[in-house]
Amino acid sequence: MRQSNYDKCPSTAIPGSLVIGWNDIAIEIMKKMGQKGVCVIECYQGVHISELEQNIGCFGFDHVIYADSLMKPEQEIRELTQPWVTDDRIFGHRAPFAYEHLFDAEKVADARKRIAQCQGRVLVYGHGAYYVAQHADVIAYIDMARWEIQMRSRRGEVCGLGIDNRNEEASRHYKRGYFVDWIVCDKLKKTLLPIADFWLDTHTPNHPKMITGDQMREGLVRTAHKPFRVVPFFDPAPWGGQWMKQVCDLDASVANYGWCFDCVPEENSLYLNVDGTLFEMPSINVVYYQTRALLGAPVESRFGEDFPIRFDFLDTMQGGNLSLQVHPTTQYIRDTFGIYYTQDESYYLLDAEPDAHVYLGLKTGVDGKAMIDALNEAQETGGEFDVERYVNKWPAKKHDHFLIPNGTVHCSGAGAMVLEISATPSIFTFKLYDWGRMGLDGRPRPINIAHGSHVIQWERQTDLIKKDFINAIKPIASGDGWLEESTGLHENEFIETRRHFFSVPVMHEAGKGVNVLNLVEGDEAVVESPDGLFEPFVVHYAETFIIPASVGRYTIRPCGASEGKRCGTIKAYVKF
């Protein structure tokens, strides 16, 4: 394998300075406050409220109100949210709640009266603090990326909104966040992004950082008008491999890495570089605050404030098979989970061992009832399911592209390094069979045969898969030193992908919608604006990068160690 030059800490530089430490943060906020008024410190779910409480004394407020104490009783919130959270370990239904549904109206009314009568400086802090004090004189927001929330959930450090669920398994934390809590927090965050006076980063415990709201907004605007990368994160898996350890320069002592999310803005972080110091916030903030500049008007019109394209890595090199799985059809995901589009996807092979393979589609003449019966029997008895009796096993090599529209039974086999290109809804994988193994927590991973049986497209069998789902590659255009090809996706999917091999500059156009690319061949390339709209942006092998629609025309050419050599990118965008 090659020497790693993969950048794990990409960032957007912004002017000014930042404040570090609770004492200095308190000085800046109180300077803004003056001698009287109301300050709100709003917190995203997952923030360590206890850390804030331990340092409130630094501020010198005359009156302090903890917003969470004004919420409805925990049992009432549990009963309210139960139809949306459900008893399932993984799946719920998207909830319609905002903070007003979680708070006790009488307690809030009383608190607002007390605030109005208070003399001096008042602090309202916690989850929903701004809901309680909507006419605050100073607004500070403590943000939190979902990946860090998940890490804290695994350690039992954080609670859901209005409930203490620290003892529940991490998957249930994620489910409550995805279907209830993050919806509530994001609705309020969208209101505060344009008006907050300060934005705080407390991702590293006891090392808080703060920038002004104007700096934060400047960072989001800058990001949405140039190429950028979100902060990748890596995670082990029961099937995980060894490829990313070297290529992405990861901790060699970890047993494996199966996942890398390197373009999932709902989950990833964004770094702002403030005078050499990294300030972390959720990358979804760019989508919320700069929707049209980032996505483009046609994509915004179709998807609103959702970023519809997801890139991630699945590493089974020296690893094992993924679970056999299927994704829901569009109508099923709407009816069952309240999500309006589904996870169509594809597997692009960044690398492969000689015996690598992908399971995709059903064998010719498969008996659907017999297959579901066999899956249920394996699940109930702990026995084996004869995958190759029912599912096609295809050889896989570097640069192959397997198309996987919703309803198609599939999984990556061992020995493959997959760049997964898909639509964004990431939680909706119906596992059918998991090869009899345990999850990393020592428990069997949830199997969803009942859900899967409702969405499998039984006509997707051997001949059709071979014809339309594997390497459906067509030349589009070429010139001296470059070739453009369409590699899919399937006609049922809303994402189109184009592959370019090039040793000279290649012109691209992002005018109608956001582009997401990965450098799939070559050590290094540079993205440049022929109109001088942004600084040259260097990318390295296997890095995923985003080109906002606002960029318009851009070129990509080999540079550095790849100067004059062949490079390759794969680009995804929404079809029109």
C-alpha positions as CSV (number, residue, x, y, z in Angstrom):
1,M,0.0,0.0,0.0
2,R,1.0,3.6,-0.5
3,Q,2.3,6.1,2.1
4,S,-0.6,7.9,3.7
5,N,-1.2,11.6,2.9
6,Y,-4.9,11.4,3.9
7,D,-5.9,14.6,5.7
8,K,-8.0,13.7,8.8
9,C,-8.4,17.4,9.9
10,P,-9.6,19.5,7.0
11,S,-10.7,23.0,7.8
12,T,-11.9,26.4,6.6
13,A,-9.8,29.4,7.7
14,I,-11.7,32.3,9.1
15,P,-10.4,35.7,10.4
16,G,-10.3,36.9,14.0
17,S,-9.5,35.1,17.2
18,L,-11.3,32.7,19.6
19,V,-11.7,32.5,23.3
20,I,-10.6,29.4,25.2
21,G,-11.5,28.4,28.7
22,W,-14.6,29.1,30.8
23,N,-13.1,32.1,32.7
24,D,-12.3,34.0,29.5
25,I,-15.6,32.9,27.9
26,A,-17.4,34.3,30.9
27,I,-15.6,37.7,30.6
28,E,-16.6,38.0,26.9
29,I,-20.2,37.1,27.5
30,M,-20.5,39.4,30.5
31,K,-18.9,42.3,28.6
32,K,-21.6,41.9,26.0
33,M,-24.3,41.7,28.8
34,G,-23.5,44.9,30.6
35,Q,-25.0,45.5,34.0
36,K,-28.4,44.0,33.3
37,G,-30.4,41.9,30.9
38,V,-31.1,38.2,30.0
39,C,-28.5,35.8,28.7
40,V,-29.4,32.5,27.1
41,I,-26.9,29.6,26.8
42,E,-28.7,27.2,24.6
43,C,-27.4,23.6,24.5
44,Y,-27.7,20.9,21.8
45,Q,-28.6,17.4,23.1
46,G,-25.4,15.6,24.1
47,V,-23.7,18.7,25.7
48,H,-22.2,18.0,29.1
49,I,-24.5,20.2,31.1
50,S,-22.7,19.4,34.3
51,E,-19.5,21.0,32.9
52,L,-21.4,24.2,32.2
53,E,-23.0,24.1,35.7
54,Q,-19.6,23.7,37.3
55,N,-18.4,26.9,35.7
56,I,-21.5,29.1,36.0
57,G,-19.8,30.8,39.0
58,C,-17.3,32.3,36.6
59,F,-20.0,34.5,35.1
60,G,-21.4,36.4,38.0
61,F,-25.1,36.2,37.1
62,D,-27.6,37.6,39.7
63,H,-30.3,35.0,38.8
64,V,-30.0,31.6,37.2
65,I,-32.7,29.4,35.7
66,Y,-32.1,25.9,34.4
67,A,-34.4,25.4,31.4
68,D,-34.6,21.6,31.7
69,S,-36.2,21.9,35.1
70,L,-39.2,23.5,33.4
71,M,-39.9,20.4,31.2
72,K,-42.8,18.0,31.7
73,P,-42.2,15.1,34.1
74,E,-40.0,12.4,32.6
75,Q,-42.8,9.8,32.5
76,E,-45.0,12.2,30.6
77,I,-42.3,12.9,28.0
78,R,-41.7,9.1,27.7
79,E,-45.4,8.5,27.1
80,L,-45.5,11.4,24.6
81,T,-42.6,10.2,22.6
82,Q,-43.1,6.5,22.8
83,P,-45.2,6.2,19.6
84,W,-42.3,7.7,17.7
85,V,-39.5,6.0,19.5
86,T,-41.2,2.6,19.6
87,D,-39.9,-0.5,21.2
88,D,-37.7,-1.5,18.3
89,R,-34.0,-1.5,19.0
90,I,-33.2,0.4,15.8
91,F,-36.2,2.0,14.1
92,G,-38.8,4.6,15.1
93,H,-40.9,7.1,13.3
94,R,-39.9,10.7,12.6
95,A,-41.6,12.9,15.2
96,P,-43.3,16.3,14.7
97,F,-42.2,17.8,18.0
98,A,-40.6,21.1,18.9
99,Y,-39.5,22.3,22.4
100,E,-43.0,23.6,23.1
101,H,-44.2,20.0,23.3
102,L,-41.7,19.0,25.9
103,F,-42.1,21.9,28.3
104,D,-44.7,22.4,31.1
105,A,-46.7,25.5,30.0
106,E,-47.4,26.6,33.5
107,K,-43.8,26.3,34.6
108,V,-42.6,28.2,31.5
109,A,-45.2,31.0,32.1
110,D,-44.1,31.4,35.7
111,A,-40.4,31.4,34.7
112,R,-41.1,34.1,32.1
113,K,-42.8,36.3,34.7
114,R,-39.9,35.9,37.1
115,I,-37.4,36.8,34.3
116,A,-39.4,39.9,33.5
117,Q,-39.3,41.0,37.2
118,C,-35.7,40.2,37.8
119,Q,-33.2,43.0,38.4
120,G,-29.6,42.7,37.2
121,R,-28.3,39.9,35.0
122,V,-30.2,36.7,34.4
123,L,-29.0,33.5,32.9
124,V,-31.3,30.9,31.4
125,Y,-29.3,27.8,30.3
126,G,-29.8,24.2,29.1
127,H,-32.0,22.5,26.5
128,G,-34.7,24.8,25.2
129,A,-33.3,27.9,27.1
130,Y,-34.2,30.1,24.2
131,Y,-37.7,28.8,24.1
132,V,-38.1,29.9,27.7
133,A,-36.4,33.3,27.1
134,Q,-37.1,34.3,23.5
135,H,-36.3,38.0,24.1
136,A,-32.9,37.4,25.5
137,D,-30.3,40.2,25.2
138,V,-27.4,37.9,24.6
139,I,-27.6,34.4,23.0
140,A,-24.8,31.8,23.2
141,Y,-25.2,28.4,21.6
142,I,-23.2,25.3,22.7
143,D,-23.3,23.0,19.6
144,M,-22.5,19.3,19.4
145,A,-21.8,17.0,16.4
146,R,-23.7,13.8,16.2
147,W,-20.6,11.6,16.1
148,E,-19.5,13.0,19.4
149,I,-23.0,12.5,20.8
150,Q,-22.7,8.9,19.8
151,M,-19.4,8.5,21.5
152,R,-20.8,10.0,24.7
153,S,-23.8,7.7,24.5
154,R,-21.7,4.7,24.2
155,R,-20.0,5.8,27.5
156,G,-23.3,6.4,29.2
157,E,-22.5,10.1,29.7
158,V,-25.6,11.9,28.2
159,C,-29.3,11.8,28.4
160,G,-32.2,12.4,26.0
161,L,-34.2,15.5,26.1
162,G,-36.2,15.5,29.4
163,I,-35.4,11.9,30.2
164,D,-32.5,9.9,31.9
165,N,-31.7,7.1,29.5
166,R,-28.0,6.8,30.3
167,N,-28.3,3.1,31.1
168,E,-29.9,2.2,27.7
169,E,-27.8,0.7,24.9
170,A,-26.2,3.1,22.5
171,S,-28.5,2.1,19.6
172,R,-31.5,3.3,21.5
173,H,-29.8,6.6,22.2
174,Y,-29.2,7.0,18.5
175,K,-32.7,6.1,17.7
176,R,-34.2,8.6,20.2
177,G,-31.8,11.3,18.8
178,Y,-32.6,10.5,15.2
179,F,-36.4,10.3,15.5
180,V,-37.1,12.9,18.3
181,D,-34.3,14.8,20.0
182,W,-32.2,16.0,17.1
183,I,-35.4,17.1,15.2
184,V,-36.3,19.2,18.2
185,C,-32.8,20.7,18.6
186,D,-32.4,21.4,14.9
187,K,-35.7,23.3,14.6
188,L,-34.4,25.7,17.3
189,K,-30.9,25.8,16.0
190,K,-32.1,27.0,12.5
191,T,-33.7,29.9,14.3
192,L,-30.5,30.8,16.2
193,L,-27.9,30.4,13.5
194,P,-28.7,33.9,12.0
195,I,-28.9,35.7,15.3
196,A,-26.7,34.1,18.0
197,D,-24.1,36.4,19.5
198,F,-21.6,33.5,20.4
199,W,-21.1,29.9,19.3
200,L,-19.3,27.4,21.6
201,D,-17.4,24.2,21.0
202,T,-17.2,21.9,24.0
203,H,-16.4,18.7,22.1
204,T,-13.2,18.3,24.1
205,P,-14.3,18.1,27.8
206,N,-13.1,21.0,30.0
207,H,-11.5,22.8,27.0
208,P,-14.3,25.0,25.7
209,K,-13.7,27.4,22.8
210,M,-15.9,30.3,21.7
211,I,-16.2,32.4,18.6
212,T,-18.6,35.2,17.9
213,G,-21.8,34.6,15.9
214,D,-20.5,36.7,13.1
215,Q,-17.3,34.7,12.9
216,M,-19.4,31.5,12.8
217,R,-21.6,32.8,10.0
218,E,-18.6,34.0,8.1
219,G,-17.1,30.5,8.3
220,L,-20.3,28.9,7.0
221,V,-20.5,31.4,4.1
222,R,-16.8,30.9,3.2
223,T,-17.3,27.1,3.3
224,A,-20.3,27.2,1.0
225,H,-18.4,29.1,-1.7
226,K,-15.4,26.9,-2.1
227,P,-14.4,23.2,-2.3
228,F,-14.3,21.8,1.2
229,R,-14.2,18.5,3.2
230,V,-16.0,17.6,6.4
231,V,-14.1,15.9,9.2
232,P,-14.0,12.1,8.6
233,F,-14.6,9.7,11.4
234,F,-13.7,6.0,11.6
235,D,-15.2,3.2,13.6
236,P,-14.6,-0.6,14.0
237,A,-17.1,-3.1,12.8
238,P,-17.7,-6.9,13.3
239,W,-16.6,-7.3,9.7
240,G,-14.0,-4.6,9.6
241,G,-10.7,-4.7,7.7
242,Q,-7.2,-3.3,7.7
243,W,-6.9,-1.1,4.5
244,M,-7.9,2.2,6.1
245,K,-5.3,1.8,8.9
246,Q,-2.5,2.5,6.4
247,V,-4.2,4.6,3.7
248,C,-5.8,6.9,6.3
249,D,-3.0,6.7,8.9
250,L,-5.1,5.3,11.7
251,D,-4.3,3.8,15.1
252,A,-2.6,0.5,14.3
253,S,-3.5,-0.9,17.8
254,V,-7.2,-0.9,17.0
255,A,-8.3,-4.4,15.9
256,N,-10.0,-3.1,12.7
257,Y,-11.8,-0.2,11.1
258,G,-14.9,-1.1,9.1
259,W,-16.5,2.3,8.6
260,C,-15.4,5.8,7.6
261,F,-18.0,8.5,7.2
262,D,-16.2,11.1,5.1
263,C,-19.2,12.9,3.6
264,V,-22.3,12.5,5.8
265,P,-23.0,16.1,6.8
266,E,-25.8,15.1,9.3
267,E,-23.1,13.1,11.2
268,N,-19.8,14.7,10.5
269,S,-18.1,17.8,11.9
270,L,-16.8,20.9,10.2
271,Y,-13.6,22.5,11.4
272,L,-13.1,26.3,11.3
273,N,-9.4,27.3,11.6
274,V,-9.2,30.4,13.8
275,D,-5.6,31.7,13.9
276,G,-4.2,28.1,13.9
277,T,-6.8,26.6,16.3
278,L,-9.5,24.3,15.2
279,F,-13.1,25.1,16.2
280,E,-15.5,22.2,15.8
281,M,-19.2,22.3,14.9
282,P,-21.6,20.0,13.1
283,S,-21.2,20.2,9.3
284,I,-25.0,20.2,8.9
285,N,-24.8,23.9,9.9
286,V,-23.5,24.7,6.4
287,V,-26.6,23.0,4.9
288,Y,-29.0,24.9,7.2
289,Y,-27.4,28.4,6.9
290,Q,-26.2,28.3,3.3
291,T,-28.8,25.9,1.7
292,R,-29.0,27.4,-1.8
293,A,-25.4,28.4,-2.1
294,L,-24.3,24.8,-1.2
295,L,-27.0,22.7,-2.8
296,G,-28.1,24.8,-5.7
297,A,-31.7,26.0,-6.3
298,P,-33.0,22.8,-8.0
299,V,-31.6,20.5,-5.3
300,E,-32.9,22.8,-2.6
301,S,-36.3,22.8,-4.3
302,R,-36.4,19.0,-4.2
303,F,-34.7,18.2,-0.9
304,G,-35.1,21.4,1.2
305,E,-32.5,21.5,3.9
306,D,-31.3,17.9,3.5
307,F,-27.9,17.1,2.0
308,P,-29.0,14.2,-0.3
309,I,-25.6,12.6,-1.2
310,R,-23.6,10.4,1.1
311,F,-20.1,9.0,0.6
312,D,-18.6,6.5,3.1
313,F,-16.1,3.7,3.2
314,L,-16.7,0.0,4.0
315,D,-13.4,-1.8,4.6
316,T,-13.5,-5.6,4.5
317,M,-9.8,-6.1,3.4
318,Q,-8.6,-8.9,5.6
319,G,-12.0,-8.7,7.2
320,G,-15.4,-10.4,6.8
321,N,-18.7,-10.2,4.9
322,L,-21.1,-7.4,5.7
323,S,-24.6,-8.5,6.9
324,L,-26.9,-9.6,4.0
325,Q,-29.3,-6.7,3.7
326,V,-31.8,-4.7,1.8
327,H,-33.0,-1.0,1.9
328,P,-36.6,0.0,2.0
329,T,-38.6,1.2,-1.0
330,T,-39.6,4.8,-1.1
331,Q,-43.3,4.2,-0.2
332,Y,-42.3,1.8,2.6
333,I,-39.9,4.3,4.2
334,R,-42.6,7.0,4.0
335,D,-45.4,4.9,5.4
336,T,-43.4,3.2,8.1
337,F,-40.8,5.7,9.3
338,G,-42.0,9.1,8.0
339,I,-38.9,9.6,5.8
340,Y,-39.7,10.9,2.3
341,Y,-36.8,9.4,0.3
342,T,-34.8,6.2,0.7
343,Q,-31.3,4.9,0.7
344,D,-30.5,4.0,-2.9
345,E,-26.8,3.2,-3.1
346,S,-23.8,1.8,-5.0
347,Y,-20.5,0.1,-4.3
348,Y,-17.5,1.6,-6.0
349,L,-14.4,-0.6,-5.5
350,L,-11.4,1.6,-4.4
351,D,-9.4,-1.6,-3.9
352,A,-9.8,-5.3,-3.8
353,E,-8.0,-8.5,-2.8
354,P,-7.7,-11.2,-5.5
355,D,-10.7,-13.2,-4.2
356,A,-12.9,-10.2,-3.4
357,H,-16.6,-10.5,-4.1
358,V,-19.9,-8.7,-3.7
359,Y,-23.3,-10.4,-3.1
360,L,-25.9,-8.7,-5.3
361,G,-29.4,-9.7,-6.4
362,L,-31.2,-13.0,-6.3
363,K,-30.5,-16.2,-8.1
364,T,-32.6,-17.0,-11.2
365,G,-35.8,-18.7,-10.2
366,V,-35.5,-18.1,-6.5
367,D,-38.5,-19.1,-4.4
368,G,-39.2,-16.0,-2.3
369,K,-41.3,-17.8,0.4
370,A,-38.6,-20.5,0.7
371,M,-35.9,-17.8,1.1
372,I,-37.8,-15.9,3.8
373,D,-38.6,-19.2,5.6
374,A,-34.9,-20.2,5.5
375,L,-33.9,-16.7,6.8
376,N,-36.4,-17.0,9.7
377,E,-35.2,-20.5,10.5
378,A,-31.6,-19.4,10.7
379,Q,-32.6,-16.5,12.9
380,E,-34.7,-18.6,15.3
381,T,-32.3,-21.6,15.6
382,G,-29.0,-19.9,15.2
383,G,-28.2,-22.1,12.3
384,E,-26.7,-21.1,8.9
385,F,-28.5,-19.6,6.0
386,D,-27.2,-20.8,2.6
387,V,-26.6,-17.4,1.1
388,E,-25.2,-18.7,-2.2
389,R,-28.3,-20.8,-2.8
390,Y,-30.4,-17.6,-3.0
391,V,-28.1,-14.7,-3.7
392,N,-25.6,-14.0,-6.5
393,K,-21.9,-13.9,-5.6
394,W,-20.0,-11.7,-8.1
395,P,-16.2,-11.3,-8.3
396,A,-15.1,-7.8,-7.6
397,K,-11.9,-5.9,-8.6
398,K,-10.6,-2.4,-8.3
399,H,-12.7,0.3,-10.1
400,D,-15.7,-2.0,-10.4
401,H,-19.1,-0.3,-9.8
402,F,-22.1,-2.2,-8.4
403,L,-25.5,-0.4,-8.5
404,I,-27.9,-1.1,-5.6
405,P,-31.3,0.6,-6.0
406,N,-33.6,0.2,-3.0
407,G,-35.2,-3.3,-2.7
408,T,-32.1,-5.1,-3.9
409,V,-30.6,-7.8,-1.7
410,H,-26.9,-7.2,-1.3
411,C,-23.7,-7.0,0.8
412,S,-20.0,-6.5,0.3
413,G,-18.0,-9.7,0.8
414,A,-14.6,-10.0,2.4
415,G,-11.6,-8.6,0.7
416,A,-13.2,-5.4,-0.7
417,M,-12.5,-1.7,-0.1
418,V,-15.8,-0.1,-0.9
419,L,-16.6,3.6,-1.5
420,E,-20.3,3.6,-0.9
421,I,-22.2,6.2,-2.8
422,S,-25.7,6.6,-1.7
423,A,-28.7,8.7,-0.8
424,T,-28.4,10.0,2.7
425,P,-30.9,8.2,5.0
426,S,-28.3,6.0,6.8
427,I,-30.2,4.2,9.5
428,F,-32.6,2.2,7.3
429,T,-30.7,-1.0,6.6
430,F,-32.8,-4.1,7.0
431,K,-30.3,-6.9,8.0
432,L,-31.5,-10.3,6.8
433,Y,-28.6,-12.5,7.9
434,D,-25.4,-11.7,9.8
435,W,-23.4,-14.9,9.4
436,G,-24.0,-16.0,12.9
437,R,-21.7,-13.5,14.6
438,M,-22.0,-11.1,17.4
439,G,-21.8,-7.3,17.4
440,L,-18.8,-5.5,19.0
441,D,-20.9,-5.2,22.1
442,G,-21.1,-9.0,22.4
443,R,-24.8,-9.1,21.5
444,P,-26.4,-10.3,18.3
445,R,-27.0,-7.4,16.0
446,P,-30.7,-6.7,15.2
447,I,-32.1,-8.7,12.2
448,N,-35.0,-7.2,10.3
449,I,-36.4,-10.0,8.1
450,A,-40.0,-8.9,8.5
451,H,-39.2,-5.4,7.2
452,G,-37.0,-6.8,4.5
453,S,-39.6,-9.3,3.3
454,H,-41.9,-6.3,2.4
455,V,-39.4,-4.5,0.2
456,I,-37.3,-7.1,-1.6
457,Q,-37.8,-6.8,-5.4
458,W,-37.9,-10.4,-6.3
459,E,-37.6,-9.9,-10.0
460,R,-34.0,-8.6,-9.6
461,Q,-32.4,-11.9,-10.5
462,T,-29.1,-13.0,-12.1
463,D,-29.6,-12.0,-15.8
464,L,-31.0,-8.6,-14.9
465,I,-28.3,-7.9,-12.3
466,K,-25.5,-8.8,-14.7
467,K,-27.0,-6.6,-17.5
468,D,-28.0,-3.5,-15.6
469,F,-26.4,-3.5,-12.1
470,I,-22.7,-4.3,-12.7
471,N,-20.3,-1.9,-14.4
472,A,-22.9,-0.1,-16.5
473,I,-20.1,2.1,-17.7
474,K,-20.5,4.2,-20.8
475,P,-18.0,6.7,-22.4
476,I,-19.3,10.2,-22.3
477,A,-16.5,12.4,-23.7
478,S,-12.7,12.3,-24.1
479,G,-9.8,14.4,-25.2
480,D,-6.0,14.4,-25.1
481,G,-5.1,13.1,-21.6
482,W,-8.7,12.7,-20.2
483,L,-11.7,10.4,-20.3
484,E,-15.2,10.9,-18.9
485,E,-17.5,8.0,-18.2
486,S,-21.0,7.5,-16.8
487,T,-20.9,4.7,-14.2
488,G,-24.5,4.9,-13.1
489,L,-26.4,5.0,-10.9
490,H,-29.4,2.8,-11.7
491,E,-32.2,4.5,-13.6
492,N,-34.4,4.2,-10.5
493,E,-31.9,6.3,-8.5
494,F,-31.8,10.1,-8.3
495,I,-28.0,10.3,-8.2
496,E,-25.8,10.2,-11.3
497,T,-22.1,9.3,-11.1
498,R,-19.3,10.3,-13.6
499,R,-15.8,9.0,-13.5
500,H,-12.9,10.9,-14.9
501,F,-9.4,9.6,-15.6
502,F,-7.0,12.4,-16.5
503,S,-3.4,13.5,-16.6
504,V,-4.2,17.1,-17.6
505,P,-6.7,19.6,-16.2
506,V,-10.3,18.6,-16.6
507,M,-13.2,21.1,-16.6
508,H,-16.3,20.5,-14.4
509,E,-19.5,22.4,-13.9
510,A,-21.5,22.5,-10.6
511,G,-23.9,25.3,-11.5
512,K,-27.2,23.5,-11.0
513,G,-26.4,21.3,-7.9
514,V,-23.8,20.3,-5.4
515,N,-21.1,17.8,-6.5
516,V,-19.5,15.3,-4.3
517,L,-16.2,13.7,-5.5
518,N,-13.5,11.3,-4.3
519,L,-10.0,11.0,-5.7
520,V,-10.1,7.2,-6.5
521,E,-6.7,7.1,-8.3
522,G,-3.5,9.2,-7.9
523,D,-1.7,10.6,-4.9
524,E,-2.7,14.3,-5.2
525,A,-4.8,16.6,-7.3
526,V,-5.8,20.3,-7.1
527,V,-9.2,21.9,-7.6
528,E,-9.0,25.4,-9.1
529,S,-11.4,28.1,-10.2
530,P,-10.9,29.3,-13.8
531,D,-12.6,32.5,-12.6
532,G,-10.4,33.0,-9.5
533,L,-13.4,32.5,-7.1
534,F,-11.5,30.4,-4.5
535,E,-8.0,29.5,-3.5
536,P,-6.6,26.3,-5.1
537,F,-7.8,23.3,-3.0
538,V,-5.5,20.2,-2.8
539,V,-7.0,16.7,-2.3
540,H,-5.3,13.4,-1.7
541,Y,-6.0,9.8,-2.5
542,A,-9.3,8.5,-1.1
543,E,-10.4,11.9,0.2
544,T,-14.0,12.9,-0.4
545,F,-14.6,16.5,-1.2
546,I,-17.7,18.7,-1.8
547,I,-18.1,21.3,-4.5
548,P,-20.9,23.7,-3.6
549,A,-23.2,24.7,-6.4
550,S,-22.1,28.3,-5.9
551,V,-18.6,27.4,-7.2
552,G,-19.9,27.0,-10.8
553,R,-17.0,26.0,-13.1
554,Y,-14.0,24.3,-11.6
555,T,-11.0,22.3,-12.9
556,I,-9.2,19.3,-11.4
557,R,-5.6,18.5,-12.4
558,P,-2.9,16.2,-11.0
559,C,-0.3,17.9,-8.8
560,G,2.5,17.2,-6.5
561,A,3.6,13.6,-6.7
562,S,1.0,13.0,-9.3
563,E,2.1,15.7,-11.7
564,G,1.9,14.4,-15.2
565,K,0.5,11.0,-14.1
566,R,-3.0,9.5,-14.4
567,C,-5.5,10.4,-11.7
568,G,-9.1,9.5,-11.3
569,T,-12.2,10.9,-9.6
570,I,-15.7,9.7,-9.2
571,K,-18.3,12.5,-9.0
572,A,-21.9,12.2,-7.8
573,Y,-24.7,14.7,-8.3
574,V,-28.5,14.9,-8.3
575,K,-30.0,14.1,-11.7
576,F,-32.3,16.7,-13.4
